[in-house]
Amino acid sequence: MNARTITIQGNAQGTVLITGDGNRVTLGHEPGVAFRLLDETFRQQQAHRAPADFYNGTRPNWANIARADDAPRDLLDRLLDFVSAAQPEQRAAVLTGASGEGKTTLLMRLAWEASQAGFLVLWRHYGTVEAPYEKPFQSGRRTLIFMDDLPYVDNLSRLMSDLNESGLPFVLIGTARTHEWANSPLRTETARLAAWQEFPLERLTPQEAQRLLQTLEEHDALGTLADKPPSARLDYLLDRLQADGQLLPAMLTARAGKGFDAILEDVFSRMEGRWGAEKADFLLRGYAGIALAHRFGFWMSRPLLARFLNVAEPDLAPRLIAPLRGELTDVAEAEGRRLYTRHPWIAERALGLLCGSRLPEEMDLYADLFHALSALLAETSRPEERKLLTMLPLAFKYRSNFDMARHLFQRASEADPKHAPVWQAWALLEKEQGEIAKARELFARASEADPKHAPVLQAWALLEKEQGNLEKARELFQRAAAADPKDAVSLQAWALLEKEQGEIAKARELFA
């Protein structure tokens, strides 16, 4: 399959999207983002694809969107107005809400509707894309870029910096859990690169709930609600079982006729009754291992899970994945198979019931997971799994659970002492908590781990700048520039320091 390119003119290097052959996309100098193009051909294909088990809590796929399995949300019209507006020409938005609120589904619906309206729509994809595409960007034509889970998008700042420099109109819109976006450094790092707007997705309104009931009825998916008269369904959906109007638990508990904890307990009890205590313990531990990552929207690989369970990787399919069919999602990607639970919200609730009762405490399970990560990374280079070393502690930081974040940063630094991003992320946590001496110590460890990792030196330089140590900041900026002369973010930060200090000629030199 030949690679095809889309070239955007506008900056010194040009901004190129390389598609085909795995659909790796480069915007300017930064590689590593895969997109799929949502065009008419793609939309037509989805009408004949197999939909996910959406009404039982599984994340929707594009076939679900094509079939209109999702019920309309009030916020959709406002989002369509946002992406359709003429000004500003470069802008970004984040759709926020709790886990299980329907953010991903709404973002997919928005991308679909925008594609139908004739916009050039790119969807950030975490695996491979079957079909390459070739569609030239037209002068002045707006490009819409959709990204799920914005706080965990690698190199979002650099991507937006390249788009900003291109001078072409774009709209970038993504999702984030409310607490993760509020605590994410990306919120402030990217604010200067585009005008951001936040769209909170609130709990279900009565009108939205009524549309949901209509959709469920049209798809013969009412469950126990089918036994109730239409006048009683709405009250039951919104008011019963502590669902509190939140979309996923409201839908699942209403259809099942019982509270969600009771639904999960039934699953666990059936497992024990069918397989016996020893086999059930193995299945629940395997499920929990996946849930430890997927509660935050991350995936688990088969090699990592095998080490977590201390079994051979080929044994996972017959011993774990097949018995848990329906509770797990097993996705084949170019890098290997990725494992998920049905939904992050379900993973969160299941862990709450399992840890400390049927399984060890949560902290002990994470200790076992990081031990498995250490063993895996010692055997082979696994860049995707290595990201968990940073992402899992950060997920707890974003929830303001700083003790757990520190505990996992410690585990992560022991699992791979040479992985500079772990030390850097830990240092930033300490800086934000006012522990400046500890932050300096950790930045130093990060620079020792990887002397050529420019982002560490830039972040350390910014700390020294904020502390008034300008000469130390300049020294660190200079080291960052020497480590990576193409790191525009570090050069720009250095230029801003010189501008603020009245060194205009030096600032111009660095901006250039």
Secondary structure, DSSP 4 states (H G I P E B T S, - for coil): ---EEEEE--SSS-EEEEESTTTEEEETTEEEEEEEE--HHHHHHHTTSPPP-GGGTPPP-HHHHHTT-SPP-THHHHHHHHHH--SSSEEEEEEEE-TTSSHHHHHHHHHHHHHHTT-EEEEEESS--SS----PPPTT--EEEEESSGGG-TTHHHHHHHHHHH---EEEEEEEEHHHHHH-HHHHHTTTTSEEEEEE--SPPHHHHHHHHHHHHHTT--GGGGGS-HHHHHHHHHHSTT-TT-HHHHHHHHHHTS-HHHHHHHHHHHHHHHH-HHHHHHHHHHHHHHHHHHTTT--EEHHHHHHHHTS-GGGHIIIIITTTBTTEEEEEETTEEEEEES-HHHHHHHHHHHBTTTB--HHHHHHHHHHHHHHHHHHS--HHHHTHHHHHHHHHHHTT-HHHHHHHHHHHHHH-TT-HHHHHHHHHHHHHTT-HHHHHHHHHHHHHH-TT-HHHHHHHHHHHHHTT-HHHHHHHHHHHHHH-TT-HHHHHHHHHHHHHTT-HHHHHHHH-
